[in-house]
Amino acid sequence: MVFDLLERRKKKFVLWIPSGQVFTPSLVLGTFSHVPQATVTEFFTGPLKRSDIPDLWELDPKDIEPPLKNGTVYHYWFELQSTSPDHPATFRVADPFAYTVDYRATKNRDENIQPPSVTKFRDDSNGRLWPCDIDGNEPSPVEVPPQDAMSDNNHMVIYELPASWAKYKPFGGVQIDVGTFSDVLALFDKNTTGQRFREIPQVASRAIVADLGINALELLPAADAWPTGEWGYATAHYYAPDFDLGTSSELVKLVEGIHKMGIRFLTDVVMAFGHDPYISIAFTQFHLNPEDEKENPDSYVSHSGELRNPWGGTLWRYIQEINTYNPESGAQENVHPSQAFHHGQLHRWMSDFCVDGLRLDSIENIANYDFIKSYKEKAWSLYKSRYGNGSSKFLVIGEEIKNVPIDMISKDTLNTLWNEPFQERLRAAIIGESSHGDNFEWTVRKMINCTLDSAHPFTDCAQAVNYITSHDVEGFRKERLFDFLWFAHVYDIERRTKLAFTCLLTAVGIPMIFAGEEFCDQMDRPTGQKQLDPVNYERLMRDWRSRVFNYVATLVDLRKKCPALGYNDTEFIHVDQSQGGKIMAWKRGAPAQAPVVVVANFTDQDTPGTEYIVHNWPQRGREDWREVTQRRNVPKEWVGREPLMHWEAKVYTYW
């Protein structure tokens, strides 16, 4: 599938300004040098030329003097004239469609000082401009893996990973740093040392996340963001990998590395607000300020009627339609500029980095169902062009933590939503409380089977993403699980954590594990801001945390492979009313399948006596039942009769 502007920029410098630009933009071209300090030595400034299509400006590299040199890496900006008396007469911006940007020559990270874009000139018969890394390396697209090597949606276990990590200083305290794509790969491949975290034994000597066994990596936004040391939600250059995380080539290596292990690559996309060059180039065509346009329906959040919040960025405008060059088709026609821009970045990431799923940030703040649906459908079209129409190992997931806009599922706007009520119910249940106005029994029922939640009626296990913790750790009961339990004066943290993961990994829905929760990481900085709480993999060396890790890994393996956990079928076979409904058993699996049975004790008391009978146990007479978490066979006479300790769950199957 072809995206016209992305094809054009292989041969010419191209700038799309859908605004009837009066002043001719210019190209500023130079080469990077480290001597005497990092700088771009400029040697050419010249005007772009109007294309035969309105609002498209181009410059053939063969028209530049002095001539460009074959194989040379060039840095460039576009220079425009300001129409505002409050700004300098001219200003420079990065190419909004740049595949690589370079911050080395910027004196400091300032949103108003844009980095140069990077390209390589290839003096072949076409005089091409070639995508390259800052060192001139030319990345190849990710090799498409066999479809059957990837996990089905209903057997997927997602690992949500920020690239901000923490490591201890020699004399106490915590040093926060930003990982790289190579450091991420080191979590999966013990033969990859990474770049910035080689001295952490747990990263250098083992493949932590591969040992956990997850089969989908969700990387927090991998597109370039201008701040450093944060989690990538201030996206500035949507077509370029984040400069601080590494190059396109290193991202390709990461994706190909995990694909060989059968692990899907998902990435976050931020489309409600941005920090992109079009804020300066054509603000009113791409962006808006809701306070200035209160009559515009584009200014309001979906469902709530509140004004959209830019969260430090600038909101994208999605409703406006303009007759201009269509960067996808190449024709002059009616176009929604912002929608077309984001369809383009979708082409880039799906085609070059072989993305296996997308998570759309803050969907109610995007606030345009038509655009979100078109983006989802475009993503599926690109995915099917990879494998064919029979493919189904792909999802477009929406995130919204204030509400669960279930109509986005029923109207086929998205495939899947984050299931925020799961987190709320689980955190209540593991401290013995009820939630959402239900009694304790129904708190657990709706937690384990989201199709029972009449307020948010999911109808399929691939429609909901469940989680104990997410990267949104600010707010009431949102912090890391360790800290939540500690603040609740719960001190048997290992036991409660294992119970929480049993619920997560046997519930209806796609389980997602926030990096570090698998060994009960804790917060190193004050609560309240997600960016200040990186993952501290050094904690994995502590005995009790290692036990939690091994317990979670065992259940992850079951969740990935056991057919019963990939279906919606759930039956609660036991509710002990003598214990306030806080000892329960549920069975997962369709009638013809080998079931998974979970027995859970949500009380402070061990079950009395030497046995605890679950009367409705299925197929009690079989001799091949086993308890999964302890990896042991259950004698026939003890099937459905084993006692439970306080805050303990046991998981049984004969599959």
N, C-alpha and C positions, 0 to 999 in steps of 0.2 A: 504494500500500500504506500502511495506516494504523497508526500506533503510538499507542495510546490515551493514554498519559501526555503525549506531546508535543502531542496535540490538546487535552487538558484544560488544559494550562498556557497555552494561548492565551487562556483566559477567566478563569482563577483562578491565584492563587499555590498551588502544589501541592508537598507534601513526602511522599514514600513512605518509610515506616520499617517494614520487614517484621520487626518484633520484638515486637509487642504492647506498644508504647510506653505507659507508665503516665502519664508527665507530659506535659501538653499543650505542644507546641512553639508558639512565637510568631513573628510576623513583625516585623522591625525595618525601618522604611522611612524613607528620607531623600532628599535631593537633593544633588548634588555642587556644590561651589563652590571657586574658586581663591583667594577672598579671606577672610581675609588670607593664608591658605595653603591648600593642597589639603586639603579635608576634606569629609566627608559630614554635612550638617546633618540630624539625625534629628527627625522630627515625629510619628511614629506607632510604637507598639509594642502589639501586640494578639495574642490567641490565634488559632491556626488552629482549624478545626472538623473533627471526625471526619466523614469521608465515610460513605455507606451501605455502602461496601466496606471490610473490615478493613484497617488499617495505612495508610490513605490520609488525609492531612490537607490541607484546602483552606481558602482564604479568597477570597471574591468581592471584587474591588476596589471594587464599588459599596457594600460594607458598611464601608468605611474612612472615618473622620472625622478631620480635615476631608476633603471629597471630593477625589479626584484630579483633576488638571487635564488637559484634552485636549491631547495633543501633548507632554506633559512627560516627560522622562527621569527615571526613579527608580532609586535604588540601594537594595539590600536584602540582609539576611541572615536566616537562620533562627536563632532562639535556643532552646536546649534546656537542661534541668536536668541537671546531672552526677549520676551515681550513684556516683562514686568520691570517697572522702575526700581523695585526693591532688590533686584538681582544684578549681577555683573552682565555686561553686554553680551558675552558669550559664556557658554558652559559646556563641559564635557560629560559624556555618559558612556558606560560600557554598552556593547552590543546586547540588546535585550535577548537575542537568540544565541549568545555566545556559548560554545561548548566547554570553554576553559577561560577562567579569569586568573589574574596574578596580582596578589596583594603585596608582593615583596617590595615594590617600588613606592607604595603609599607610606607616608611617614607615620601615620597612625590610622587605626580603624575608626573612620568617621563616615556615617551614612551619607554625608554630603560630598565625600571625596570618593569617586568611583574608580575601581581598579581597571587597568587595561584588559581588553579581551586578547586572546592569543590564537594565532593560526600559523600554518606553515605553507609556504609557496612551493608548488610542485611544477616545474617547467616541463610538463608533458604536452601532448598535442592539444589538450584542453586548457592549459594554463590554470590548473586547479588550485583552490585554497583548501588545504587539507587539515582536518581536525587533528590536533596533537596536544600532548601534555606540555607543561612549561619547559620540560627538558628536551622537547622535540620528538619524544617517542610517539608513535602513531598507534593508538589503541585499535584493536579489532573488535567488532561486536562480539558479545558473549555467544559462545557456541550453544545452539539449542539442544537441550538434553532430551533423551527419550521421554515421551509423555508417561509411559508406564513406570518410570523411575520416581515420579513425583507422587505425593500423598493425595488421597481423595480429600475433599473439603470436610467430610464428616468424620475423618480420622486424623485431622490436622491438630497439632499442638504448637501454638505460636510462642516464640520467645521474643518479647519486646525489649529491644536493646538501645539505650542511649550510648553515645560514644564518649560521654564525660565519665571519667573514672577517677578514683581516689587511691592514694598510696600514702603510707605513713612516713613521716619524716623521722630521722634518727632519734630525736629527743622529744618525741611526742608531737601531737598535732596531726593534721591531715593535709597533704598536698593534693590539690585538684588539678587534673590535666585533661587534655582532650586526646582520646585515642585516635587511631587511624584505621583505614580499611585493612591494613596489614595486621594491626593488633586484633581486630575483630576476627580475621581469619585464624589467628593464633588460638582463639578460643575453640576452634573446630579442628585444627590440625596441629599436633604437637611438634611437627617438623617445621612449622612456621614460627619464628621467634617474635615477630612483631617489630615495632620500631621504638615506642616510647615506654613499654612496660616489660621489657626483657628481664628486669631485675626482680619482678614479682614471681616467686617460685611457682605459684599456682598457675600462672599463665605460661611461664617458660617451660615447665616440665610436663604439662598434661594438656589435653584438649577438653577443657571444662564443659563446654556446652555440648560437644559431641558426646561426652560421657553422660550428660543429662538425657540425651536421646530425643530431643525435640526434632520435629521435621519441617518447621517453618521459622525463618528468621524475619522478624519485622524490625527494620532499622528505622529509628527515628529520622526525620527528614534528611535525606542524603544530598539534596540539592543545596547549592551554595547559599549560606547565610552570612551576613556581614559581621555580626558580633562573634567574639571568641569566647570559649569556655561555657557556652550555653548548649541548648539541646536542639538547635536547628529550626526553630519555628519562626524566625525572622528571615524568611527566604527572600533573597535579593536577585539571584541569577538562576532561573528555573531550569535552564537547559544544561547547567554545569554542575558536576559533583562538587561537594563542599571543599573549598581550598584547604581547610585545616584538617580534613579527614584523609586527603590524598588525591591522587590523579584518577583519570578515567581508566587508565591501564590497571591501576591497583584495585579499583572497584570491579573491573572485569575479572581479575584474578580471584577476588573474593567470591563473586557470584558463581564462577565456574568451579571453584573449590567446593562450595557447599552443594552445588548441583550434583557433583560426583558422589556425594553422600546421600543423595535423595532428599535434600532439604530445599524447600521452596524459599524464594527471595521475595519478600514483601517490603514496600517502602511507604512511608507517610508522605502525603502531599498537602501543602497548605495553600488553600485557594480562597479563603475568606478575605485575607489581607496580605499585603506584600510590602517589600522595600525595593522594588524593581526600578529599572531605568525609565519605564513609561510614566512614572510619577513626575519626572522632569520633562519628558518629551511630549506627552500628549495626555495630560492629567484628566481632562473632562471626557476623553474618549474611553479611558480605561479605569478611572478611579472616581471616587466620590467622597464627600464629607457629609454624613447624614444631617448634621446640624444645619447645613446650608441648603438642604433639599428635603425638607420635611414633608413636602407634597409628593415626593417620589417613592413609590412602593419599594424600590430597590434599597431604600434606606432602612428597612425594618427587618428584624429577625423573623424567621418563620415561626408560626404558632403563637409566640408570646406578644407580638405587637410592639416590642421594645426596639429602640434604635440600635442598629448594629454597632458593635464595639470593635475598633481597629486594633486593640491590644498593642499599642505602640507602633503599629504600621499604618498602612493606608488601605482602605477597603477597595476591593475590586467592584467595578460596575458591570452588571450582567444583563440588564434589561435593554439598554440602548442598542439600537440597530442603525447602521450607517451604510450608505452605498459607497463601496470602496473596493480595493483589491482584496480578494479572498486568499489568504496565505496558504490555505489548504488546496483549493481547486485551481488557483491561478487566474480565475476569471474576475471581472468586475461585476459585483452583485451586492445584495444586501447582506451585511455581516454584523454579528455581534463581536466587536474587537476582542474583548476579554475572553469570551468563549473560544474564539479562534486561537488566541495565544496559548491557552491551556490545552487545547487539542493538540497543538504543536509539541508542547513539552511532553505530552503523553506519547506521541510518536517517538520522540527521542528516547525516552526511558524504556518503553516497551520494545523498541527495535534494537537498540544498542546494548541494553543491560538485561534484557530477557526477564523483565519483572513478572512474577508469578501471582501477584495479588497487590491490591492497593488499599490503603487506609486513608480516607479523606477526613482531614481535621475539621472540627467545628462546623458540621454540615448545616446547622440551623443559622449560623452566621454567614455562610455562603448565601443562604436565603433565596435560592432560585432552583426550584425543583426541575424545571425544564433543562437548565444547564447541567445539573447533577446527573439527570437521566441520560442526557446526550453524552456526557463524559463516560458514564458507565457503559453505554452501548458502544462508544468508540473503543474503549479499552477491550471489550469483549471481541469486537471485530478484529482488532490487532492481534489478540490472543489466538483467535480461530485462524487467522492467516498464518500463524506459526504451526498449528497442529491439525487444522481442519474442523469442520462443523461439529464433529462428534465429541469434541474436547469439553471437559467440565471441571478441570482441576485449576480453577481460577475463581477469584472473588473480588468484588469491590465492596469494601466495608466502610460504613459511616460511623463517625464518632460524635456523640453528643452526650455530655454528662449531666446536664441539667434536666433534660427530658429524654424520653425514648420515643422519637417520632415514628411510631410503628406504621403509619400510613405510607412511609417511604418504602416499606417492604410490600405492603398490600397493593400499592400502585406501581410496583416494579421499577421504582426510581433507583433503588439500591438492592444489592443481594443480601446484605448482612448489616446488623447494627451492633454497636457495643451495648451490652446488657448491664447498665449501671445498677439496676435493682438487685442483681445477683450479689454484687459486692456488699451492698447495704444489708441484705438478708444474711449473708454468710457471717459478716462481722458481728451482727447481733447474735446469731445462733451459737457461735463459739464462745460467747460469754454468757449464754443462757437466757438471752433476751429474745422477744418477738419483734417484728418489724412491719411497717406499712399497714398498721391497723389490724393485722391478723394475729391469731393466737400462735403459740410456738409451733404447734403441729403444722399449720398452714404456712408459716414462715419457711419451714424446711421443705414442705411439699413444693412450693413455688420456686424455691431456690434450686432444688434438684430437677424439677421439670418446668421449664419456663413456658410450656404450652398451657399450663394451668393458670397463668397470670392474666386474668381477664382485662386488666388495665393496659397490658402490653402483650397482646395475644400472638406470640410467635407460633408458627405452625410447623417449623422444621428445625432440626438440630444444626443445620448450617446457616441459619438466619441470625443466630445470637452468638456474640463473643463474650464469654464469661471470664472474670478475673477476680483475684483476691486483692490485687494492688495493680495500679497502672502508673505511668509516669506522672499523672496528675496527683501528686502526693500532698498538695496543699488543701486545707479545709477539714471540716469535722469528719473524723474517722476515715480519712483518705491517706494518712501517712503509711509508711512501711508497716508491715504486719507486726514486726517486733515492737516497734514504737507504739502502735495501737494497743497491743496487749499490755505493754509496760504501763502506759498511761491509764489503762483500765484496772491496774493493780492485779494483773494476772502474771504469775511467776513460773508456772509450768509451761513455759513458752514452747519448748520442743513438742510436748504432747498436743497442745492446741494447734500448732502449725501443721502437724501431721494430720490432724482431724480436718483442718481447713483444706489441705490439698486432696484428701480423700473425697471431700464434697466436690471440689473443683473438677477433678479428673474422672468422676463418675456421673456428673450431671449432664443433662441434655444441653447441647451447645458446644461451641468450639472453645476449648480452654486456652487462655493466654497467660503466660508466666512473665511477670516483670523481672528483668534481669536482677539477680541478687536474692530474690525471694526464695529461690530453691535451696539456699543455705541460710535463710533468715538473716539477711543483711540488715543493718540498722542505719539510722540517719546520722551523718557526721556533722551536719550543719543545722541550724535552727529550722523548725518546720515553717512552712508558709510560702516557700518559693521552690518550685520544682528544679530549677537549674542548679541549686546549691546542694543537691543530694546525689552525688555520683555513686557508682557501684564500687564497692570495696572488695575485690576478689581475694585479698589476703585473709579475710575472715574465714574462708572455707577450711583453713587448716585446723580450726578448733574442733575437738572431738564431737561435741553434740551437734554442731552445725554440719559436720560431715555425715552424721547419722540422718539428719533431716534430708540432706542432698541425696543420699542413697535411697531413702524411702520414696522421695519424689520421683527419682529416676525409675524405680520399679513400677510405679503407677503410670508414668509416662509411657513406658513400654507396653503396658496393658492397654492404655487408652488408644495408642496408635494401631494396635494389631487386632484386638478382640472385636469380632463383628458385632456383638451385642451392644457395645458402647457407641456404635455408629448409627444406631436407629433411635427413633423417638420413643419407642415403647418403654414405658416406665410404670411399675406397679408398686404401691406401698403395701407390703404384705404384713406389716407389724407396727402397731403404735401402742406403746405401753402407757395406758392412761393412769395406772397406779403411780407412775413416775412423772405425772403432769404432761404426758405425751412427749417426753424428752429422751426416751429410748425408742429408736425407730429402725425399721429395716425396709429397704427398697430393692426391687429387682429390675434390672435393665435387660432389654433384649426382646426380639419378636418371638412369638410362640414356638416356632420351629428351631430357634437358636439355643445354643448352650448359654444360659444366663450368667450375669454377674449379680451377686447378691451382696449388699452392703448392710452391716449391722452397726449402728452408731449410738454411742452413749453420750448425750449432751448434759450430763450431770456431774456433780462433785463426788458422787458415790460409786464405788464398784458395785456391780450386780451382786445380790446376796447369794450365799451358798457357793457350791462348786459347779453349778451349771445354770445356764439361762436359756430357756426354751423359746424358740420362735416357731409357733404352731403352724403357720402357713408356709413352711419351707418347701420349695419346689423339689420334686424328685429326691426326697430324703434318703431313699434306699440305695442310691448310687454309692459306689466305693471309690470314685475318682475325684471327689471334691478336694480342693486345696485352698489354703489361705494364702493370698497373693503377697501381702506385704511382708510376711515372715517366711515366705518361700517354703512352706511345709504342707505335706499331705494331712488331710483330716480323717481320722479313723471313722468308719461307717457309723459306729455307735455314738459319735460325738457330732455328727452333722446336724446343724440347727440347734445345738445345745451348749455351745461353748460360752463361758462367762466373759464379761467385758470389764475392763478397768474403767475408772472415771475418765471422761473426755477421750475415749478411745473408739476407733472404728476398725472393723475387720472387713476384709474384702475377699469374697469367695467366688470361685468358678470351677467348673470341670472342663472348660474349653481348653 
